[in-house]
Amino acid sequence: MNIVIIGAGKIGANLTKFLALENHNITVVDLSRKVIENLVNDCDVIGYVGNGAAFKTQEETGVAKCDCFIAVTGNDELNIMSCMLAAKTGAKKTIARVRSAEYSDQLLFMQNKLGVDLLINPEFETALEIARIIDFPSATKIETFAKGRIDLAEIVVTEDSPLANLPLKELRATLKVSILICAVKRGDQVIIPSGNFVIKAGDRLHFTASRNTLPGAFKELGLQKKKIKSVLIVGGSRTSFYLAKVLQRAGKFVKLIELNEETAASLESALDGVSIICGDGTDTTLLTEEGIQDYDAVVALTNIDEENIILSLYAAKQGVRKTVCKINRDPLARMTSDILADCSVVCPKTNTASIILRYVRAVENAGSDSIKTLYQILDGGAEAAEFIAGEDSKIVGTPLRNLKLKEGNIIACVSSGKTVIIPDGNTIINPGDSVIVIANSAHSSLSEILKD
């Protein structure tokens, strides 16, 4: 595909690197010559220094013939304007990052009337991710596939877990609900397990389940703790605003601490019914006065990664049941995964890039046997990919026990129509089924998981 990316910040740079690895023809545009030079040196892409909303820039970068135009600068208006121009110029699909709450209320209008095919709000998407995590406090992360019908949950195995010291081949006889454990991280090692694998306390593992059976799975695993009823948010960012609204609608009590007086006052007027405290959320005296130890969950959403890490550790020490920590820098997020073993870490820029990548792949692979959705899991040690089985796929029509999968691959779940199947040896994949594959190496098509 021919793809033009406007904005080479963290999201734009991540997109450029991932899409270049998938052999797309990438042209990246930014006002900073140094940023462009660095990306061109790191990736096999074309760089252009200029304003992505200018007709001359779009003309010279071939926007009229591009398959996908992506605007991810830090300026909402520039992103919208450049997408509108690109659509009129001839770009087949346009994607814009839009952060303002004012624009978020007009998403349908902009999609229907202004020619922007996908509008993505990183802060709102992050808020939704945090809200999902709070719904299942025992999970450190939950990803969704097959239009929300399949969940991939990450948990840490405790000493008293029914999974501890359990061989996987005994899993179905032990649990009353159907799940499939498909990836495990033990120390620095990531394992795609076989039936003889024995789970140990301390393992970080991913399992698949249907959306309807996930609550029952957590109950069977002894992980269905009391529901989160009260949440303390530290930091008054856009994400905090969206999260407070989502949690409030879900009937939870929310308190928010923000240091800046003007921001706190603005949030107080915009969030009716949310308790807003103007103060330093890293001040232990203030946190004690506001009763941090009495909250079911604490969400650290300041603009400083290190503050969020320390806040999460402190909250856990005070006995808070669930902590969520926002970290903007990918390397730091990976470094702290073991330190914050029981904490859920969210990375907005990575999440945004993943959503855009999924859309681009869906556009490219409509109706084929290629990848539709992709998540990196276990700190990048494995990938969870969703494929739609094509008519001519080598994997169709044969019981799984007769398929010879490459080492390090496992079919974790199948969605056939409205039915979600946790597969066994008798499962047969049919054309059109959504197939979730967990692998320790990337594949661009479903057939690539088979041995030659």
C-alpha positions in Angstrom: 0.0 0.0 0.0 1.0 3.6 -0.6 0.7 5.4 2.8 1.4 9.0 3.7 1.9 9.9 7.4 1.7 13.5 8.5 3.5 14.0 11.9 6.6 12.2 13.0 6.1 12.4 16.7 6.0 9.3 18.9 2.8 8.0 17.3 3.9 8.8 13.8 7.4 7.4 14.3 5.9 4.1 15.7 3.5 3.8 12.8 6.3 4.5 10.3 8.5 1.8 11.7 5.7 -0.9 12.0 4.3 -0.2 8.5 7.7 -0.1 6.9 8.4 -3.5 8.3 5.3 -4.7 6.6 6.7 -3.6 3.2 4.3 -0.7 2.6 5.5 2.3 0.6 5.7 5.0 3.3 6.1 8.8 2.9 6.4 10.6 6.2 6.0 14.4 6.5 7.0 16.7 9.4 8.1 20.3 9.9 11.3 19.1 11.7 14.2 18.3 9.3 16.1 16.5 12.1 13.1 14.2 12.9 12.6 13.3 9.3 16.3 12.6 8.8 16.4 10.3 11.8 13.3 8.3 10.5 14.7 8.1 7.0 18.0 6.7 8.4 16.2 4.2 10.7 13.5 3.0 8.2 13.3 2.4 4.5 10.9 5.4 3.9 10.7 8.6 2.0 10.9 11.8 4.1 9.5 15.2 3.3 9.9 18.4 5.3 6.8 20.6 5.2 3.3 21.4 6.2 1.0 18.4 5.7 -2.1 20.5 5.3 -0.6 22.5 2.4 -1.7 21.5 -1.1 1.8 21.8 -2.5 3.1 19.3 0.2 0.3 16.8 -0.6 0.8 17.2 -4.3 4.6 16.5 -4.0 4.1 13.5 -1.7 1.7 11.8 -4.0 -1.4 12.0 -1.7 -3.7 11.8 -4.7 -2.6 8.2 -5.4 -2.2 7.0 -1.8 -4.2 4.2 -0.3 -4.1 5.6 3.2 -3.5 9.1 4.5 -2.7 9.3 8.3 -2.5 12.7 10.2 -1.1 12.3 13.7 0.4 15.7 14.5 -0.2 17.3 17.9 -2.7 19.8 16.3 -6.3 18.7 15.9 -7.2 21.3 13.4 -4.2 20.5 11.2 -5.0 16.8 11.3 -8.7 17.4 10.3 -7.8 20.0 7.6 -5.1 17.8 6.1 -7.5 14.8 5.9 -10.2 16.9 4.3 -7.8 18.1 1.7 -6.4 14.6 1.2 -9.9 13.1 0.7 -10.7 15.8 -2.0 -7.3 15.3 -3.6 -7.9 11.5 -4.1 -6.6 9.6 -1.0 -8.7 6.4 -0.7 -8.8 6.4 3.2 -8.0 9.1 5.7 -7.2 8.8 9.5 -6.9 11.7 11.9 -5.9 11.9 15.5 -8.3 14.2 17.4 -7.8 14.9 21.0 -10.1 17.8 21.9 -13.3 16.9 23.8 -15.1 19.5 21.7 -14.3 17.6 18.5 -15.1 14.3 20.0 -18.7 15.3 20.2 -18.7 15.8 16.4 -17.0 12.6 15.3 -20.0 11.2 13.3 -20.4 14.6 11.5 -16.8 14.7 10.6 -16.8 11.2 9.3 -20.0 11.5 7.3 -19.6 15.1 6.0 -15.9 15.9 6.0 -14.4 12.8 4.4 -12.4 11.5 7.4 -12.8 7.8 7.6 -11.3 7.2 11.0 -11.1 9.7 13.9 -9.2 8.5 16.9 -8.9 10.1 20.3 -5.9 8.7 22.2 -7.1 10.0 25.6 -10.6 8.6 25.2 -9.3 5.3 24.0 -7.0 5.1 27.0 -9.9 6.0 29.4 -11.9 3.1 27.9 -9.0 0.7 28.3 -8.6 1.7 32.0 -12.4 1.3 32.5 -12.2 -2.2 31.1 -9.3 -3.0 33.5 -11.3 -1.7 36.5 -14.2 -3.9 35.5 -11.9 -6.9 36.0 -9.4 -5.8 38.7 -7.6 -9.1 38.9 -6.5 -8.7 35.2 -3.4 -6.6 34.4 -4.6 -6.2 30.8 -7.5 -7.1 28.6 -7.5 -7.1 24.8 -10.5 -7.7 22.6 -11.0 -9.5 19.3 -13.8 -10.5 16.9 -15.7 -7.3 17.4 -15.7 -7.6 21.2 -16.8 -11.3 21.3 -13.4 -12.6 22.4 -11.2 -11.4 25.3 -7.5 -12.0 25.8 -6.8 -11.4 29.5 -3.4 -11.2 31.3 -3.1 -12.3 34.9 -0.3 -13.1 37.4 -0.5 -16.5 39.0 -0.4 -16.4 42.8 0.6 -19.1 45.3 -3.0 -19.9 46.2 -4.3 -19.9 42.6 -5.9 -23.1 41.4 -3.6 -22.8 38.4 -0.4 -23.0 40.4 1.4 -26.3 39.7 -1.3 -27.4 37.3 -0.4 -29.2 34.0 -2.3 -27.5 31.2 -3.6 -30.9 30.0 -5.7 -31.0 33.2 -7.1 -27.5 32.8 -10.5 -28.4 31.2 -11.1 -31.1 33.9 -10.3 -28.6 36.7 -12.4 -25.6 35.5 -16.1 -25.5 34.8 -15.7 -22.8 32.2 -13.8 -23.0 28.9 -10.6 -21.0 28.6 -7.3 -21.6 26.8 -4.0 -20.5 28.3 -1.9 -19.5 25.2 1.2 -17.5 26.4 3.2 -17.5 29.5 6.1 -15.2 30.7 8.3 -16.8 33.3 11.2 -14.5 34.3 12.6 -13.3 31.0 11.3 -16.3 29.0 8.1 -16.1 26.9 6.6 -19.6 26.3 3.8 -20.7 24.0 2.8 -23.7 26.1 1.9 -27.3 25.2 -0.3 -29.6 27.2 2.5 -30.9 29.3 3.5 -27.4 30.5 3.1 -26.9 34.3 2.0 -23.4 35.5 4.0 -22.0 38.4 3.2 -19.2 40.9 4.6 -15.9 39.6 3.9 -16.7 35.9 2.3 -13.9 33.9 -0.1 -15.6 31.5 -2.6 -14.8 28.8 -5.8 -16.8 28.3 -8.6 -16.5 25.9 -12.3 -16.6 26.7 -15.6 -15.5 25.2 -16.9 -12.1 26.5 -19.8 -13.9 28.1 -17.7 -16.5 30.0 -15.0 -14.1 31.1 -16.6 -13.2 34.5 -17.2 -16.9 35.2 -13.6 -17.7 34.3 -12.3 -15.1 36.8 -14.6 -16.6 39.5 -13.4 -20.2 38.7 -9.8 -19.0 39.0 -10.5 -17.4 42.4 -9.9 -13.9 40.9 -13.4 -12.5 40.9 -12.8 -9.9 43.7 -15.5 -7.5 44.9 -16.4 -4.9 42.2 -14.5 -1.6 42.2 -16.9 1.0 43.7 -14.5 3.9 44.4 -11.7 5.3 42.3 -9.1 8.0 43.1 -7.6 9.6 40.0 -4.3 11.6 40.4 -3.7 14.1 37.6 -6.2 16.2 35.7 -5.3 15.3 32.1 -7.8 14.8 29.2 -7.6 11.1 29.9 -8.7 11.8 33.5 -11.6 13.8 32.3 -12.9 11.1 30.0 -12.2 8.4 32.6 -14.1 10.2 35.3 -17.1 10.5 33.0 -17.1 6.8 32.1 -16.6 5.7 35.7 -19.3 8.0 36.9 -21.8 6.7 34.3 -20.9 3.2 35.6 -22.1 4.2 39.1 -18.7 4.5 40.7 -17.6 7.2 43.2 -14.8 9.2 41.7 -12.4 11.7 43.3 -9.7 13.5 41.3 -6.6 15.3 42.5 -5.0 18.0 40.3 -2.2 20.4 41.2 -2.9 23.3 38.8 -5.7 25.6 40.1 -7.0 26.6 36.7 -7.2 23.0 35.5 -8.8 21.9 38.7 -11.4 24.6 38.4 -12.1 23.7 34.8 -12.6 20.0 35.7 -14.9 20.9 38.6 -17.2 22.9 36.3 -17.1 20.1 33.6 -17.5 17.1 35.9 -20.7 17.5 37.9 -20.7 15.1 40.8 -17.0 14.3 40.8 -15.0 15.4 43.8 -12.2 17.6 42.6 -9.3 18.3 45.0 -6.7 21.0 44.1 -3.4 19.8 45.5 -0.2 17.8 45.0 -1.1 14.2 44.3 2.4 13.1 45.2 2.1 14.6 48.7 1.7 11.7 51.1 0.1 13.9 53.7 -2.6 15.0 51.2 -3.2 11.4 50.0 -3.6 10.3 53.6 -6.1 13.2 54.3 -8.1 12.2 51.3 -8.2 8.6 52.4 -6.2 6.9 49.7 -6.2 3.6 51.7 -10.0 3.5 51.6 -10.3 3.5 47.8 -10.8 0.4 45.7 -8.6 1.7 42.9 -6.0 4.4 42.3 -5.2 5.6 38.7 -2.0 7.6 38.3 -2.5 9.9 35.3 0.0 12.7 35.8 2.2 13.9 32.9 5.3 12.5 34.5 6.0 8.8 34.1 8.2 8.5 37.2 5.5 10.1 39.4 2.9 7.7 38.1 5.2 4.7 38.9 5.9 5.9 42.5 2.2 6.7 43.1 1.2 3.2 42.0 3.8 1.6 44.3 2.7 3.9 47.2 -1.0 3.1 46.6 -0.3 -0.6 46.6 1.6 -0.3 49.9 -1.4 1.5 51.4 -3.5 -1.6 50.6 -5.3 -0.3 47.5 -6.7 -3.3 45.7 -6.2 -2.1 42.1 -3.6 0.3 40.7 -3.4 1.6 37.1 -0.4 3.5 35.9 0.0 5.6 32.7 3.5 5.5 31.1 4.2 7.3 27.9 7.6 5.9 27.1 7.6 2.3 25.8 11.1 1.4 27.1 10.2 2.6 30.6 6.9 0.7 30.4 8.8 -2.5 29.6 11.4 -1.9 32.3 8.7 -1.5 35.0 6.5 -4.5 34.1 8.2 -6.6 36.7 8.4 -3.9 39.3 4.7 -3.1 38.9 3.7 -6.8 38.6 0.2 -6.3 40.1 -0.3 -2.9 38.5 -1.9 -2.4 35.1 0.3 -0.2 32.8 -1.3 1.7 30.0 0.6 3.4 27.2 -1.6 5.9 25.2 0.8 6.4 22.3 1.3 2.6 21.8 -2.5 2.1 22.1 -3.2 4.7 19.5 -0.6 3.4 17.0 -2.1 -0.1 17.5 -5.6 1.1 16.7 -4.5 2.8 13.5 -2.4 -0.3 12.5 -5.5 -2.5 12.9 -7.5 -0.2 10.7 -4.8 -0.1 8.0 -4.6 -3.9 8.0 -8.3 -4.2 7.7 -8.3 -1.9 4.7 -5.5 -3.8 3.1 -6.7 -7.3 3.8 -10.5 -7.0 3.3 -11.7 -10.4 2.3 -8.3 -12.1 2.4 -6.5 -14.6 4.6 -4.3 -12.0 6.0 -3.9 -10.4 9.4 -6.8 -8.1 10.7 -5.8 -7.3 14.3 -2.5 -7.5 16.1 -1.4 -6.9 19.7 2.0 -7.3 21.2 1.8 -9.1 24.5 4.1 -10.0 27.4 6.3 -7.0 26.8 6.6 -7.7 23.1 7.7 -11.3 23.6 4.7 -12.7 21.7 2.0 -11.5 19.4 -1.7 -12.1 19.4 -3.1 -11.8 15.8 -6.6 -12.1 14.4 -7.2 -13.5 10.9 -10.3 -14.1 8.9 -10.0 -17.6 7.3 -10.2 -17.3 3.5 -11.9 -19.8 1.1 -8.5 -21.1 -0.1 -6.7 -21.1 3.3 -4.7 -24.2 4.0 -6.1 -24.2 7.5 -9.7 -24.6 6.5 -11.7 -27.8 6.7 -9.2 -29.9 8.6 -9.4 -30.9 12.3 -6.8 -29.0 14.3 -5.2 -32.3 15.5 -4.2 -33.0 11.9 -2.7 -29.6 11.3 1.1 -29.3 11.7 1.7 -25.9 13.3 5.1 -24.3 13.4 6.7 -24.4 16.8 5.8 -21.3 18.9 2.3 -21.0 17.4 -1.1 -21.8 19.0 -4.7 -21.3 17.8 -6.2 -19.7 20.9 -9.8 -19.1 19.9 -12.2 -19.2 16.9 -15.3 -17.1 16.4 -17.8 -18.6 13.9 -20.7 -16.3 13.4 -21.9 -15.5 16.9 -20.4 -18.6 18.4 -17.1 -18.4 20.2 -15.1 -21.7 20.3 -12.2 -22.5 22.6 -10.6 -25.0 20.3 -9.5 -28.6 20.8 -8.2 -31.2 18.4 -11.6 -31.8 16.9 -12.2 -28.1 16.0 -12.6 -27.4 12.3 -12.1 -23.9 10.9 -14.5 -22.8 8.2 -14.2 -19.9 5.7 -15.1 -16.6 7.2 -14.2 -17.7 10.8 -12.2 -15.3 13.0 -9.1 -17.1 14.1 -7.0 -15.9 17.0 -3.3 -17.0 16.8 -0.7 -16.5 19.5 2.8 -16.7 18.2 6.4 -15.8 19.1 7.1 -14.5 15.6 5.1 -12.3 13.2 2.9 -13.8 10.4 1.1 -11.8 7.7 -1.2 -14.6 6.7 -3.0 -17.5 8.4 -1.3 -20.2 6.3 2.1 -19.1 7.5 1.6 -20.7 10.9 1.7 -24.1 9.2 4.8 -26.1 8.6 5.8 -26.4 4.9 
